[in-house]
């Protein structure tokens, strides 16, 4: 099952020699560049300037991240290891407030005017609903949400293609997600990823790309890379069969925020695109990064799992005796604080009846159902 918009690019026979690879500038939340609050229009301008720089660098698409704090992040005092500048609840709240519907409408329009594909990673079902209201060509599900079946169920219902990343799953967990997506009859693609920020070169096992190609021969495979040191890793991934390359993108790695420090600059991205155009991946040595094709994914024991994984919670007050439906359930993080059923149990709780009154945001467990 391929990704339609990718396949059109990948099979276009582009005369510049980039027809084999779809390059994504992951702007994410890098339109936030200072801790101090700035006028709303400044954030929009930052996003537009990043789109302009990405277009100049020659990428095919720009990707952002979309938050709605209500159904994503519990209000607990939790600092994530990769960004200690603000506790996670305040950080997600800040993103929710800044990136309003107006923000996304203007940013998407600007990308379209520049001739680059716009899409965004919804970090929860409500975030996906917001993005669906402005129209996106396909979905990207981040590593931390790959087992958020509340989100997967919703994006699957739109019929649009889905891109998933492997950074926080085992091989068996990924296979379960693939089975779910196939059951929904949606097109999807898989990006090999190691969720470390930044990720040292010696932590990659690029043979995983070969593993994914063999395991899922009808699926487009790519590489989401949190290493900014040079382009050799990306070229090696392409040589091994990656047809999508995604890299964080910023003007300056010293800016304030969660992802600037793992991003490539416009000049670095332009250099990568030029190397791809010249097919320099054909001569790169993959051996230093190949690793062991039989090895488990890093995601099986990734240090960020307990922070990013989600728990099922009540999305509203639920009366005793009520039958659980989709709208009554949120999937929220961090799972390490919310002691309830993992978000991959979503489908199994539907249709059960509440054994007692359940308050909104209460973590769900079997004892609450009849």
Long-range contacts (C-beta under 8 A, 24 or more apart in sequence): 1-182, 1-186, 1-187, 1-188, 1-218, 1-219, 2-187, 2-189, 2-218, 2-219, 2-220, 3-138, 3-161, 3-163, 3-187, 3-188, 3-189, 3-220, 4-138, 4-161, 4-187, 5-117, 5-137, 5-138, 5-161, 6-161, 6-189, 6-220, 6-243, 6-244, 7-220, 9-60, 10-220, 10-243, 16-277, 17-276, 17-277, 17-278, 17-279, 18-58, 18-60, 18-273, 18-276, 18-277, 20-238, 20-243, 20-276, 21-238, 21-242, 21-243, 21-244, 21-245, 21-276, 22-60, 22-61, 22-222, 22-243, 22-244, 22-245, 23-58, 23-59, 23-60, 23-61, 23-244, 23-245, 23-269, 23-272, 23-273, 23-276, 24-59, 24-60, 24-61, 24-62, 24-63, 24-244, 24-245, 24-246, 24-247, 25-50, 25-54, 25-57, 25-59, 25-61, 25-62, 25-63, 25-247, 25-249, 25-269, 26-63, 26-224, 26-246, 26-247, 26-248, 26-249, 26-259, 26-263, 27-51, 27-54, 27-62, 27-63, 27-64, 27-249, 27-250, 28-63, 28-64, 28-65, 28-121, 28-248, 28-249, 28-259, 29-64, 29-65, 29-95, 29-257, 29-258, 29-259, 30-248, 30-249, 30-250, 30-255, 30-257, 30-259, 30-260, 30-263, 31-64, 31-98, 32-94, 32-95, 32-98, 32-256, 32-257, 33-251, 33-255, 33-256, 33-257, 33-260, 34-255, 34-256, 35-85, 35-86, 35-256, 40-98, 40-100, 40-103, 43-98, 43-99, 43-103, 44-103, 44-106, 44-107, 47-103, 47-107, 47-110, 48-106, 48-107, 48-110, 49-251, 50-249, 50-250, 50-251, 51-107, 51-110, 51-111, 51-114, 51-116, 52-114, 53-249, 53-251, 53-266, 54-116, 54-249, 54-266, 54-269, 55-114, 55-115, 55-116, 56-266, 56-270, 57-266, 57-267, 57-269, 57-270, 57-273, 58-269, 58-270, 58-273, 58-274, 58-277, 59-116, 59-269, 59-273, 60-116, 60-117, 61-116, 61-117, 61-118, 61-119, 62-111, 62-116, 62-117, 62-118, 62-119, 62-249, 63-119, 63-120, 63-121, 63-140, 63-246, 64-99, 64-104, 64-107, 64-118, 64-119, 64-120, 64-121, 65-95, 65-120, 65-121, 65-123, 65-142, 66-99, 66-104, 66-120, 66-121, 66-122, 66-123, 66-127, 66-128, 66-130, 66-131, 67-92, 67-95, 67-96, 67-99, 67-123, 67-124, 67-127, 68-96, 68-123, 68-124, 68-126, 68-127, 68-130, 69-93, 69-95, 69-96, 70-126, 70-330, 71-124, 71-125, 71-126, 71-315, 71-330, 71-331, 71-332, 72-123, 72-124, 72-126, 72-127, 72-332, 72-333, 73-332, 73-333, 73-334, 74-313, 74-332, 74-333, 74-334, 74-337, 74-338, 74-361, 76-334, 76-337, 78-307, 78-334, 78-337, 80-258, 80-304, 80-307, 81-303, 81-304, 81-307, 82-197, 82-258, 82-304, 83-257, 83-258, 85-256, 85-257, 85-258, 88-307, 88-333, 88-334, 91-258, 92-123, 101-130, 101-133, 101-134, 104-130, 104-131, 104-134, 105-134, 108-134, 108-135, 108-136, 121-145, 122-151, 122-155, 124-148, 124-150, 124-151, 124-330, 124-331, 124-332, 125-150, 125-151, 125-154, 125-330, 125-331, 128-154, 128-155, 129-154, 132-158, 136-160, 137-161, 138-162, 138-163, 139-163, 140-164, 140-165, 141-165, 142-167, 143-167, 143-168, 143-169, 143-193, 143-195, 143-224, 143-299, 143-308, 144-168, 144-195, 144-304, 144-307, 144-308, 144-309, 144-310, 144-333, 145-308, 145-310, 146-173, 146-174, 146-177, 147-173, 147-177, 147-309, 147-310, 147-342, 147-343, 147-344, 148-310, 148-331, 148-343, 149-180, 149-331, 149-343, 149-344, 149-345, 149-346, 149-347, 150-312, 150-326, 150-329, 150-330, 150-331, 150-343, 150-346, 151-331, 152-177, 152-180, 152-181, 153-326, 153-346, 153-347, 156-180, 156-181, 156-184, 156-186, 157-184, 159-186, 160-186, 161-186, 161-187, 161-188, 161-189, 162-186, 162-187, 162-188, 162-189, 163-188, 163-189, 163-190, 163-191, 163-222, 163-244, 164-188, 164-189, 164-190, 164-191, 165-190, 165-191, 165-193, 165-224, 166-190, 166-191, 166-192, 166-193, 166-208, 166-212, 166-297, 166-299, 167-193, 167-194, 167-195, 167-224, 167-298, 167-299, 167-302, 168-195, 168-299, 168-302, 168-304, 168-305, 168-308, 168-309, 169-297, 169-299, 169-300, 170-296, 170-297, 170-299, 170-300, 171-211, 171-296, 171-297, 171-300, 173-299, 173-300, 173-344, 174-297, 175-215, 176-344, 178-216, 178-219, 188-219, 189-219, 189-220, 189-221, 189-222, 189-244, 190-216, 190-219, 190-220, 190-221, 190-222, 191-221, 191-222, 191-223, 191-224, 191-244, 191-246, 192-221, 192-222, 192-223, 192-224, 192-237, 192-242, 193-223, 193-224, 193-225, 193-226, 193-299, 194-226, 194-298, 194-299, 195-226, 195-298, 195-299, 195-302, 195-304, 195-308, 196-226, 196-298, 196-302, 196-303, 197-226, 197-259, 197-261, 197-262, 198-226, 198-227, 198-228, 198-261, 198-262, 199-225, 199-226, 199-227, 199-262, 200-227, 201-227, 201-229, 201-233, 201-288, 201-289, 203-298, 204-233, 204-289, 204-291, 205-289, 205-290, 205-291, 205-292, 205-295, 205-298, 206-233, 206-236, 206-237, 206-240, 206-286, 206-289, 206-290, 206-291, 207-240, 207-290, 207-291, 207-292, 207-293, 207-295, 208-291, 208-293, 208-295, 208-297, 209-237, 209-240, 209-241, 209-242, 210-240, 210-241, 210-293, 211-293, 213-241, 220-244, 222-246, 226-262, 227-262, 228-253, 228-262, 228-263, 228-264, 228-268, 231-268, 231-271, 231-272, 231-275, 232-284, 233-289, 234-272, 234-281, 235-275, 235-276, 235-280, 235-281, 235-284, 236-281, 236-284, 236-285, 236-286, 236-288, 236-289, 236-290, 238-276, 238-281, 239-281, 239-282, 239-284, 239-286, 240-286, 240-290, 245-272, 245-276, 247-272, 305-335, 306-334, 306-335, 306-336, 307-333, 307-334, 307-336, 308-333, 308-334, 309-333, 309-334, 309-335, 309-336, 309-342, 309-343, 310-335, 310-342, 310-343, 311-335, 311-338, 311-339, 311-340, 311-341, 311-342, 311-343, 311-363, 311-364, 312-340, 312-341, 312-342, 312-343, 312-345, 312-346, 312-349, 312-363, 312-364, 313-338, 313-340, 313-361, 313-362, 313-363, 313-364, 314-358, 314-359, 314-360, 314-361, 314-362, 314-364, 315-360, 316-360, 317-357, 317-358, 317-359, 317-360, 318-354, 318-357, 318-358, 319-354, 319-357, 320-354, 320-355, 320-356, 320-357, 321-353, 321-354, 321-370, 322-353, 322-354, 323-351, 323-352, 323-353, 324-349, 324-350, 324-351, 324-352, 324-353, 324-354, 324-369, 325-350, 326-350, 329-364, 330-361, 332-361, 338-363, 339-363, 339-365, 340-364, 340-365, 341-365, 341-366
